[in-house]
Amino acid sequence: MTTEELYELMEDGNLGYASVYKQGDQGMHTDYMFKMTAENIANFIGKNAYNADKIIMTDMCDTLICESVYGGFIMNCPDQNLCREIIPHLAPIQMGEVESKEFQLATREEMQALWDAEEEVVMQAEFRIL
């Protein structure tokens, strides 16, 4: 992703993490970041339904948003209102009626590189002040 796309992704503050655990990875996982809307959550689960053993989604403070298991089934979603919003998007994907849609997402590494670059700029500015 470009820097502009990463900034666009962060715009509304609804960014969260999705950790994808795959069988045989001995607990290792891949982290993605995207806007945690009901539609994005459903599309992410649908896209990874059969290649992930477990997906855990959290907000930026690591508060659980939802958890799904192999097959794209939601196992835990503390916010039942959000769960009711996800299901109408997820069910057609699970039934094979529609394909999961593409949406903006970044790897944790891409976001970390952006944050590190921002921090470096701030530190350089602070050194110039001294």
C-alpha positions as a Python dict, from the first residue, in 0.01 Angstrom:
ca = {
    (1, 'M'): (0, 0, 0),
    (2, 'T'): (109, 356, -61),
    (3, 'T'): (154, 603, 222),
    (4, 'E'): (-159, 790, 108),
    (5, 'E'): (-363, 469, 117),
    (6, 'L'): (-236, 392, 468),
    (7, 'Y'): (-335, 739, 588),
    (8, 'E'): (-676, 700, 424),
    (9, 'L'): (-721, 370, 605),
    (10, 'M'): (-662, 541, 941),
    (11, 'E'): (-896, 836, 876),
    (12, 'D'): (-1208, 757, 1077),
    (13, 'G'): (-1043, 590, 1376),
    (14, 'N'): (-1230, 259, 1334),
    (15, 'L'): (-910, 66, 1263),
    (16, 'G'): (-857, -276, 1417),
    (17, 'Y'): (-644, -588, 1398),
    (18, 'A'): (-727, -925, 1247),
    (19, 'S'): (-491, -1206, 1351),
    (20, 'V'): (-512, -1506, 1119),
    (21, 'Y'): (-396, -1839, 1262),
    (22, 'K'): (-333, -2124, 1018),
    (23, 'Q'): (-303, -2492, 1102),
    (24, 'G'): (54, -2610, 1137),
    (25, 'D'): (199, -2265, 1205),
    (26, 'Q'): (270, -2350, 1573),
    (27, 'G'): (82, -2048, 1704),
    (28, 'M'): (234, -1804, 1458),
    (29, 'H'): (-13, -1570, 1293),
    (30, 'T'): (-39, -1298, 1032),
    (31, 'D'): (-181, -963, 1136),
    (32, 'Y'): (-386, -736, 915),
    (33, 'M'): (-536, -397, 987),
    (34, 'F'): (-855, -255, 841),
    (35, 'K'): (-1164, -54, 924),
    (36, 'M'): (-1375, -274, 1148),
    (37, 'T'): (-1711, -231, 981),
    (38, 'A'): (-1964, -515, 974),
    (39, 'E'): (-1921, -553, 598),
    (40, 'N'): (-1540, -559, 614),
    (41, 'I'): (-1544, -810, 899),
    (42, 'A'): (-1780, -1038, 705),
    (43, 'N'): (-1573, -1012, 387),
    (44, 'F'): (-1249, -1083, 574),
    (45, 'I'): (-1399, -1389, 746),
    (46, 'G'): (-1548, -1509, 417),
    (47, 'K'): (-1223, -1466, 228),
    (48, 'N'): (-1024, -1660, 492),
    (49, 'A'): (-1294, -1911, 591),
    (50, 'Y'): (-1114, -2217, 458),
    (51, 'N'): (-749, -2121, 492),
    (52, 'A'): (-752, -2009, 857),
    (53, 'D'): (-809, -2221, 1166),
    (54, 'K'): (-899, -1914, 1367),
    (55, 'I'): (-933, -1540, 1314),
    (56, 'I'): (-932, -1305, 1611),
    (57, 'M'): (-1032, -942, 1552),
    (58, 'T'): (-965, -669, 1805),
    (59, 'D'): (-977, -293, 1818),
    (60, 'M'): (-659, -89, 1856),
    (61, 'C'): (-670, -140, 2235),
    (62, 'D'): (-688, -521, 2189),
    (63, 'T'): (-1052, -541, 2295),
    (64, 'L'): (-1216, -842, 2129),
    (65, 'I'): (-1445, -756, 1840),
    (66, 'C'): (-1510, -1109, 1718),
    (67, 'E'): (-1355, -1451, 1670),
    (68, 'S'): (-1420, -1698, 1392),
    (69, 'V'): (-1306, -2054, 1326),
    (70, 'Y'): (-1244, -2272, 1022),
    (71, 'G'): (-1538, -2255, 785),
    (72, 'G'): (-1608, -1890, 862),
    (73, 'F'): (-1826, -1947, 1168),
    (74, 'I'): (-1841, -1670, 1427),
    (75, 'M'): (-1769, -1824, 1765),
    (76, 'N'): (-1747, -1517, 1984),
    (77, 'C'): (-1880, -1166, 1927),
    (78, 'P'): (-1932, -976, 2255),
    (79, 'D'): (-2124, -693, 2082),
    (80, 'Q'): (-2444, -869, 1975),
    (81, 'N'): (-2561, -564, 1780),
    (82, 'L'): (-2245, -583, 1570),
    (83, 'C'): (-2295, -957, 1529),
    (84, 'R'): (-2645, -894, 1394),
    (85, 'E'): (-2494, -647, 1146),
    (86, 'I'): (-2224, -892, 1031),
    (87, 'I'): (-2454, -1189, 963),
    (88, 'P'): (-2645, -1039, 665),
    (89, 'H'): (-2312, -977, 492),
    (90, 'L'): (-2150, -1307, 595),
    (91, 'A'): (-2436, -1554, 532),
    (92, 'P'): (-2451, -1505, 151),
    (93, 'I'): (-2073, -1553, 135),
    (94, 'Q'): (-2097, -1873, 341),
    (95, 'M'): (-2381, -2001, 121),
    (96, 'G'): (-2177, -1940, -194),
    (97, 'E'): (-2431, -1689, -325),
    (98, 'V'): (-2175, -1407, -346),
    (99, 'E'): (-1798, -1376, -337),
    (100, 'S'): (-1629, -1186, -58),
    (101, 'K'): (-1556, -830, -167),
    (102, 'E'): (-1214, -670, -174),
    (103, 'F'): (-1157, -378, 62),
    (104, 'Q'): (-865, -174, 192),
    (105, 'L'): (-645, -360, 435),
    (106, 'A'): (-282, -340, 535),
    (107, 'T'): (-42, -576, 700),
    (108, 'R'): (75, -487, 1047),
    (109, 'E'): (426, -446, 904),
    (110, 'E'): (307, -182, 656),
    (111, 'M'): (137, 17, 932),
    (112, 'Q'): (434, -20, 1166),
    (113, 'A'): (668, 112, 896),
    (114, 'L'): (442, 417, 855),
    (115, 'W'): (431, 480, 1230),
    (116, 'D'): (809, 438, 1259),
    (117, 'A'): (863, 691, 978),
    (118, 'E'): (629, 939, 1150),
    (119, 'E'): (812, 894, 1478),
    (120, 'E'): (1147, 954, 1308),
    (121, 'V'): (1021, 1282, 1158),
    (122, 'V'): (900, 1398, 1501),
    (123, 'M'): (1231, 1306, 1666),
    (124, 'Q'): (1430, 1492, 1397),
    (125, 'A'): (1212, 1802, 1452),
    (126, 'E'): (1269, 1780, 1828),
    (127, 'F'): (1647, 1756, 1780),
    (128, 'R'): (1640, 2067, 1559),
    (129, 'I'): (1466, 2258, 1840),
    (130, 'L'): (1745, 2170, 2084),
}
